[in-house]
Amino acid sequence: MNMELNNLILIEQFCGYYNIPSNFIKSLEEIELIDIVTSEELEYVKISNIDEIEKMFRLHCELNINIEGLAAIQNLLNQIAFLNEENSKLKNKLDVFRIV
């Protein structure tokens, strides 16, 4: 296997194992929630995206959230993560001033 493909899994293989329709993966790519990597006419997803894809598929199936709703949820989760990181940085700065 090519070194570039070490961190990738074939979409067909992934979808078969997790019982996720391949058109769901394509829909996630269309709204830019994930990237599909094509090599030698085979399509792959990054292994690092597997947890996110599973989470989005569960939201889609269990809560009947459409693809656009998934994009909105992902955007909000990214904003929360960013704000939490900023909050931690500010708390660390405050702690430095409290020590002095």
C-alpha positions in Angstrom: 0.0 0.0 0.0 1.2 3.5 -0.9 2.5 5.5 2.1 -0.1 8.2 1.4 -2.9 5.7 1.8 -1.8 4.5 5.3 -4.2 6.9 7.1 -7.1 6.2 4.8 -9.8 3.6 4.5 -11.7 2.6 1.4 -15.2 4.1 1.5 -16.6 0.8 0.3 -14.8 -1.1 3.1 -15.8 1.5 5.7 -19.5 1.6 4.7 -19.7 -2.2 4.6 -18.1 -2.6 8.1 -20.2 0.2 9.7 -23.4 -0.4 7.7 -23.4 3.2 6.4 -24.7 4.0 2.9 -22.0 5.3 0.6 -24.3 8.1 -0.5 -24.3 9.4 3.1 -20.5 9.8 2.8 -20.8 11.6 -0.5 -23.4 13.9 1.1 -21.0 14.8 3.9 -18.3 15.6 1.3 -20.7 17.8 -0.7 -21.3 20.1 2.3 -17.6 20.0 3.1 -17.9 18.1 6.4 -15.3 15.6 5.3 -12.9 15.1 2.4 -12.9 12.1 0.1 -9.5 11.2 -1.2 -9.4 9.5 -4.7 -6.4 7.4 -5.7 -6.3 5.1 -8.8 -10.1 5.6 -9.2 -10.8 4.3 -5.6 -12.3 6.6 -3.0 -11.1 6.8 0.6 -11.9 8.7 3.8 -9.4 9.6 6.4 -9.2 7.2 9.4 -9.2 10.3 11.6 -12.7 11.1 10.4 -14.3 7.8 11.3 -15.5 8.9 14.7 -17.1 12.1 13.3 -18.7 10.2 10.5 -20.2 7.6 12.9 -21.5 10.4 15.2 -23.1 12.3 12.3 -24.7 9.0 11.0 -26.2 8.3 14.4 -27.6 11.9 14.6 -28.9 11.5 11.1 -30.6 8.1 11.8 -31.6 8.4 15.5 -32.7 12.0 15.5 -33.7 12.3 11.9 -31.4 15.2 11.3 -30.9 16.1 7.7 -27.5 16.8 6.1 -27.8 20.5 6.4 -28.7 20.2 10.1 -25.6 18.1 10.5 -23.5 20.9 9.0 -25.1 23.4 11.4 -24.5 21.1 14.4 -20.8 20.6 13.4 -20.4 24.3 12.9 -21.7 25.0 16.4 -19.6 22.2 18.0 -16.5 23.7 16.3 -17.4 27.1 17.7 -17.9 25.7 21.2 -14.5 23.9 21.0 -12.8 27.2 19.9 -14.5 29.2 22.7 -13.5 26.5 25.2 -9.9 26.7 24.1 -10.0 30.5 24.2 -11.5 30.4 27.7 -8.7 28.1 28.9 -6.1 30.4 27.5 -7.7 33.4 29.3 -7.9 31.5 32.6 -4.2 30.6 32.3 -3.4 34.2 31.7 -5.4 35.2 34.8 -3.7 32.6 36.9 -0.3 34.1 36.0 -1.5 37.5 37.3 -2.9 36.0 40.5 0.4 34.4 41.4 2.2 37.8 41.1 
